[in-house]
């Protein structure tokens, strides 16, 4: 219980809030929101494929591939 209270107190003090930089402001842009929508669609399609092909090796390969593609799409240098 003490852990949760201290976590709540730190959140209330905004302890986890990082200082604003140009990198942190990029997540509020329309371009970034479009990228996040693409990643969401990719993961939904991947989940449907894993559901249709119920094979553990396929599920692991799909998760690794989708993770890689998510990082590629959301890369801020592009």
N, C-alpha and C positions, 0 to 999 in steps of 0.2 A: 504494500500500500504506500509505503514511504517513497518508493521508486516512482510510482505514478504521480504522486503529489509533487515531487521534485521536478519531474518531467513537465507537468502542467505549469509549474511556477516558472521554469525556464522558457517555456513557450509564451507565457504571459509577459515575461520580460523581453520577448523577442530575441532570445539568446541565439536562436538558430538562423536569424536573418543575416545574410551576408551584405556587405556594403554594395551599393549599386555601382556597376561599372557598365561600359559599353557592351560587354559580353552578356551581362545579366539582363540588359534592356532589350536584347534581340528577341527574347522569347515573347515579347508583347507585339511583335510585328505581324502583319498579315502574311508575309512570306513564310514565317516560321509556322504559323497556324496551318497553312496549306501543307507544309511538310509533315506536320504531326498528323493531319488527316490521311495523308498517303501512307504513313507508317501504320496507322490504325487499320486502314483497309488491308494492307499487307498481312497484318497479324490475324485479321478476321478470315481472310482467304486461307492463310496457313492453318488456322484452327479447323476450318471446314475440311481441308485436305487431310489433316491428321485424323479427323473423325471418320472420313470416308475410307482411309487406308489405315486400319488399326494395327500398325506394326511398330513396336518400340524402336527399332533402328531408324525407321522412317521418321518417327516423331522427334527423335534426337537430332537427326540430320536437318529436319525442317526447322527446329528451334535454333540450331546453330546458324543456318543460312539466314533465317529471318532476323536474328540478332545482328549479324553482319550487315545485312541490308538496311536495318534500322540505323545503325551507326553511319553508314554511307549516306543515307538520305538526310539525316539530321546534322551532318558535319557542318560546322559553322564556317569552314574555310571555303566551301563551295559557293 
